[in-house]
C-alpha cells in the first residue's frame, strides 16, 4: 500500500475514533441526566426510593398495568416533575445559547448574560412588578387563559415583559454593531454597556418600590424554580426544542465561522445574516426560560467550557453535549438548593454563583488561562 493511502487510512481511523469518543461522551451525559432526574424526583422533604419513583412514572404511562404506592405518584408527578423538567429545559437553553454565542462572536467569555440579556430581563420584570398595578389597574389582579392554561395576569405580564426586554437588549447590541461596523470584541463591550444601562434602570425601580415589590424583585433576581408548573413546562418545551433544532442544523456553519468571517464568506455563508439569526434564536430560548425562572448565571459559560475540554470544538457534538451538561449542572444545583438547608429552600442562583466562581478560579489557576483563549 502506498504512503498516501496509508496516511489516508490513518487519518480516517483517527476521525472515526474521535467521533466514537464524542458520541460516547454524549451518551454518558444523557444517561447521567436521566439518572439524576430519577434521583431528584425522590429527594425532598418526603424521600421516595428510586423504585417507587419508577413505579409512579410507569403508573402515569400505563395506569392499568402498573400501580404506584399511595401518595408517591401525586408527589412525583404534580410537585417534583414540573420543577425538574423546568430545570432541565432552562439548563438546555442557557448552555446551548452560551455555546452558540461563543461561536458566533468567537469569544469564549460570551454568554446570554454578556450581551446585556440578564440585566434587561431583570429590568423588564421589575418594571412590571413596580408599575403594573398602576398601569393595568384591576386587570393586573385578574387571570387570563393563555394556550389553554389559566395564568394570573400579573405573572403573565411579568413573564412577557422580562422576555421582551431580554430579547430587545440583544437586538440593540447588534444594531449598534451594524451601524458602526464594529468587531466582535466591541460588540461584547456594547452588550456590557447596555447591561449597565438596564442595571441603572433596575436600581431606580428598586429605590422607588415599596417593601413588598422590593422583596419580589430581589427574589426574582436570585433565580429559582419556585414557579414551575405543568403549564410552564408545556409552553417552554416546544420553544426550547424548536430553537435547539434550528441552531443544530447550522452546526457546520458554526464550525466554518470559527475559521474567520472571510473563510465563511468564501464558502457561501451570509455571515451577517447568520450571526443575527443565530443570536436571536438562542436569545429567544434563553429569554423565554429566564422569564419563568428569574436570573440564573454561569450555566451558559460553564457547560460549553467543560464540554470543549471533553470533546473539542466540533459544534455537531458540542451543541448536544453542552445542552446535556447544562441541564445536568442546573438540575443537580437545584436539587442541592432544595435539600441543603431543608426545610428552608435557597435560590438556585446562589448555588450557581458559587459553582461558577470556583470553576473559573480553576480555569485561571490550574488551566493557566488556556481554556479562556
C-alpha positions in Angstrom: 0.0 0.0 0.0 1.4 3.4 -0.9 2.3 6.0 1.7 -0.5 8.4 0.8 -3.0 5.6 1.1 -1.6 4.7 4.5 -1.8 8.2 5.7 -5.4 8.5 4.4 -6.4 5.3 6.3 -4.7 6.6 9.4 -6.5 9.9 9.2 -9.8 8.1 8.7 -9.1 5.9 11.6 -8.4 8.8 13.9 -11.6 10.6 12.7 -13.8 7.6 13.4 -12.1 7.0 16.8 -12.7 10.7 17.7 -16.3 10.5 16.5 -16.9 7.4 18.6 -15.4 9.1 21.7 -17.6 12.2 21.3 -20.7 10.1 20.9 -19.7 8.1 23.9 -19.4 11.3 26.0 -22.9 12.5 24.8 -24.5 9.1 25.6 -22.8 9.2 29.1 -24.1 12.7 29.7 -27.6 11.6 28.6 -27.5 8.6 30.9 -26.3 10.7 33.9 -29.1 13.2 33.2 -31.8 10.5 33.3 -30.3 9.0 36.4 -30.1 12.4 38.1 -33.8 13.1 37.2 -34.9 9.8 38.8 -32.9 10.5 41.9 -34.1 14.2 42.1 -37.7 13.0 41.9 -37.2 11.0 45.1 -35.3 13.7 47.1 -37.1 16.2 49.2 -39.0 16.6 52.5 -40.5 13.2 51.7 -38.0 10.7 50.5 -39.2 8.3 47.8 -37.0 5.4 46.8 -35.9 5.2 43.1 -38.0 2.1 42.7 -41.2 3.8 43.8 -40.3 6.8 41.5 -40.2 4.4 38.5 -43.5 2.9 39.6 -45.0 6.3 39.8 -43.8 7.2 36.3 -45.0 3.8 35.0 -48.4 4.3 36.6 -48.7 7.6 34.8 -47.9 6.0 31.4 -49.7 2.7 32.0 -52.3 3.1 34.8 -54.0 -0.2 34.0 -50.8 -2.2 34.2 -48.6 -0.6 36.8 -49.7 0.6 40.3 -47.7 3.1 42.4 -47.5 3.4 46.2 -50.2 5.7 47.7 -49.1 9.3 47.6 -45.9 8.7 45.7 -47.5 9.3 42.3 -49.0 12.7 43.4 -45.7 13.9 44.8 -43.6 12.8 41.9 -45.9 13.9 39.1 -47.6 17.0 40.4 -45.0 18.6 42.6 -41.5 17.5 41.6 -41.7 16.6 38.0 -42.6 20.1 36.7 -39.8 21.6 38.6 -37.2 19.1 37.4 -38.3 19.5 33.8 -38.2 23.3 34.1 -34.6 23.0 35.4 -33.7 20.7 32.5 -35.2 22.9 29.9 -33.6 26.0 31.3 -30.2 24.3 31.5 -30.5 23.2 27.9 -31.5 26.7 26.7 -28.8 28.6 28.6 -26.0 26.1 27.8 -26.8 25.9 24.1 -27.2 29.7 23.9 -23.8 30.1 25.5 -22.1 27.7 23.1 -23.7 29.3 20.1 -22.9 32.9 21.2 -19.3 32.0 21.8 -19.1 30.5 18.3 -20.9 33.4 16.6 -18.8 36.0 18.2 -15.6 33.9 18.5 -15.2 34.9 22.2 -15.1 32.2 24.9 -16.4 34.5 27.6 -19.7 35.3 25.8 -22.9 34.1 27.3 -26.6 35.0 27.3 -25.7 37.5 30.1 -22.6 39.2 28.5 -24.8 40.9 25.8 -27.0 42.5 28.5 -29.8 40.0 28.4 -29.7 39.4 32.2 -29.9 43.0 33.2 -32.6 43.7 30.6 -34.8 40.8 31.7 -34.4 41.9 35.3 -35.4 45.4 34.4 -38.4 44.2 32.4 -39.6 42.1 35.4 -39.0 44.9 37.9 -40.8 47.4 35.7 -43.9 45.2 35.7 -43.7 44.5 39.4 -43.5 48.2 40.3 -45.6 49.9 37.6 -48.0 47.0 36.7 -50.7 47.8 39.3 -50.8 51.5 38.3 -50.8 50.9 34.6 -53.2 48.0 34.4 -55.4 48.6 37.4 -57.8 45.9 38.4 -56.9 43.8 35.3 -53.4 43.3 36.9 -55.0 41.3 39.7 -57.2 39.1 37.5 -56.5 35.9 35.5 -56.4 35.0 31.8 -56.4 31.9 29.7 -53.3 31.5 27.5 -52.7 28.5 25.3 -55.4 26.6 27.1 -53.9 27.3 30.6 -55.0 29.7 33.2 -52.5 32.2 34.5 -52.7 35.2 36.8 -52.5 38.4 34.8 -49.6 39.6 37.0 -47.4 36.5 36.3 -48.2 36.5 32.6 -47.3 40.2 32.2 -44.2 39.8 34.2 -43.0 36.9 32.1 -43.9 38.8 28.9 -42.1 42.0 30.0 -38.9 40.1 31.1 -38.9 38.2 27.8 -39.3 41.2 25.6 -36.7 43.3 27.3 -34.2 40.4 27.3 -34.7 39.9 23.6 -34.6 43.7 23.0 -31.1 44.0 24.5 -29.6 41.6 22.0 -31.3 43.4 19.1 -30.0 46.8 20.3 -26.4 45.5 20.7 -26.5 44.0 17.2 -27.9 47.2 15.7 -25.1 49.2 17.3 -22.5 46.9 15.8 -24.2 47.1 12.4 -24.3 50.9 12.3 -20.6 51.2 13.4 -19.4 48.1 11.6 -17.6 47.1 14.8 -15.6 44.0 15.6 -17.0 41.1 17.7 -14.9 42.4 20.7 -16.6 45.8 20.5 -19.9 44.1 20.2 -19.4 42.4 23.5 -18.4 45.7 25.1 -21.6 47.2 23.7 -23.5 44.4 25.4 -21.8 45.2 28.7 -22.7 48.9 28.4 -26.3 48.1 27.5 -26.4 45.9 30.6 -25.2 48.7 32.8 -27.9 51.0 31.4 -30.6 48.5 32.2 -29.0 47.9 35.6 -29.2 51.6 36.3 -32.9 51.5 35.5 -33.3 48.5 37.8 -31.7 50.3 40.7 -34.0 53.2 40.2 -37.1 50.9 40.2 -35.8 49.2 43.4 -35.3 52.6 45.0 -38.9 53.8 44.4 -40.6 50.5 45.1 -42.4 49.6 48.3 -41.4 46.8 50.6 -43.5 44.1 49.0 -42.4 45.0 45.5 -38.7 45.2 46.5 -38.9 41.8 48.1 -40.4 40.3 45.0 -37.8 42.0 42.7 -34.9 40.7 44.9 -36.4 37.1 44.9 -36.9 37.1 41.2 -33.3 38.3 40.6 -31.9 35.4 42.7 -33.3 32.8 40.3 -35.3 29.7 41.2 -37.7 27.1 40.1 -40.5 28.0 42.5 -43.0 28.9 39.8 -42.7 25.5 38.0 -46.0 24.1 36.8 -47.1 21.8 34.0 -48.4 24.9 32.2 -44.9 26.4 32.3 -43.3 23.1 31.0 -45.9 22.8 28.2 -45.1 26.3 27.0 -41.3 26.1 27.2 -40.8 22.6 25.8 -41.7 23.4 22.1 -39.8 26.8 22.3 -36.6 25.2 23.6 -36.7 22.2 21.3 -37.5 24.2 18.2 -34.7 26.7 18.9 -32.3 23.9 19.5 -33.3 22.1 16.3 -32.9 25.3 14.3 -29.4 26.0 15.5 -28.2 22.4 15.4 -29.0 22.4 11.7 -26.3 25.2 11.3 -23.6 23.3 13.2 -21.4 23.1 10.1 -21.8 26.8 9.6 -20.7 27.4 13.2 -17.6 25.2 12.5 -16.8 27.2 9.4 -17.3 30.5 11.2 -14.6 29.5 13.7 -12.1 29.9 10.9 -12.9 33.5 10.4 -15.5 35.7 8.6 -13.6 35.8 5.3 -13.3 32.0 5.1 -17.1 31.6 5.9 -18.0 34.2 3.2 -15.8 32.4 0.6 -17.7 29.2 1.4 -21.0 30.9 0.7 -22.2 31.8 4.2 -24.0 35.1 4.7 -22.1 35.9 7.9 -24.1 38.9 9.0 -27.5 37.3 8.5 -26.3 34.1 10.1 -24.9 35.9 13.1 -28.1 38.0 13.8 -30.3 35.0 13.1 -28.4 32.7 15.5 -28.2 35.4 18.2 -32.0 36.0 18.0 -32.8 32.2 18.1 -30.8 31.4 21.1 -31.7 34.7 22.9 -35.4 33.7 22.3 -34.9 30.4 24.0 -32.9 31.8 26.9 -35.2 34.8 27.5 -38.3 32.6 27.5 -36.8 30.3 30.2 -35.4 33.2 32.3 -38.8 34.9 32.2 -40.1 31.9 34.2 -37.1 31.3 36.5 -35.5 34.6 37.1 -31.8 35.2 36.7 -29.6 32.1 36.7 -26.0 32.7 35.9 -22.9 30.8 34.7 -24.7 27.8 33.1 -24.0 29.3 29.6 -20.3 29.7 30.4 -19.6 26.5 32.4 -21.3 23.9 30.3 -19.6 24.8 26.9 -16.2 25.1 28.5 -16.4 21.7 30.2 -17.6 20.1 27.0 -14.8 21.7 25.0 -12.3 20.1 27.4 -14.0 16.7 26.8 -14.8 16.6 23.1 -13.3 19.7 21.4 -14.9 22.4 19.2 -16.9 20.5 16.6 -20.4 22.0 17.0 -22.1 18.9 15.7 -21.2 17.3 19.0 -20.5 20.4 21.2 -24.1 21.7 21.0 -25.9 18.5 22.2 -23.1 17.8 24.8 -23.4 21.4 26.1 -27.1 21.2 26.3 -27.0 17.9 28.3 -24.2 19.3 30.5 -26.1 22.5 31.2 -29.3 20.5 32.1 -27.2 18.2 34.4 -25.5 21.1 36.2 -28.7 23.1 36.8 -30.7 20.0 37.8 -28.1 19.0 40.4 -27.7 22.6 41.6 -31.5 22.9 42.1 -31.7 19.6 43.9 -28.9 20.8 46.3 -30.7 24.1 46.8 -33.9 22.2 47.8 -32.3 20.0 50.4 -29.1 21.6 51.7 -30.9 23.7 54.3 -34.2 21.7 54.4 -36.9 22.6 55.2 -35.7 26.0 54.1 -35.1 26.3 50.3 -32.4 28.6 49.0 -32.4 30.1 45.4 -30.6 28.0 42.9 -28.9 31.2 41.6 -26.9 31.3 44.8 -25.6 27.7 44.1 -24.7 28.6 40.5 -22.7 31.7 41.5 -20.7 29.6 43.9 -20.1 26.9 41.3 -19.3 29.4 38.6 -16.8 31.3 40.8 -15.0 28.0 41.8 -15.0 26.8 38.1 -13.4 30.0 36.7 -10.8 30.1 39.6 -9.9 26.6 38.5 -9.5 27.7 34.8 -7.3 30.6 35.8 -5.1 28.9 38.3 -4.9 25.3 37.0 -5.6 25.8 33.3 -3.2 28.8 33.1 -5.9 30.5 31.0 -5.6 28.2 28.1 -9.3 27.3 28.2 -10.2 31.0 28.0 -8.3 31.7 24.8 
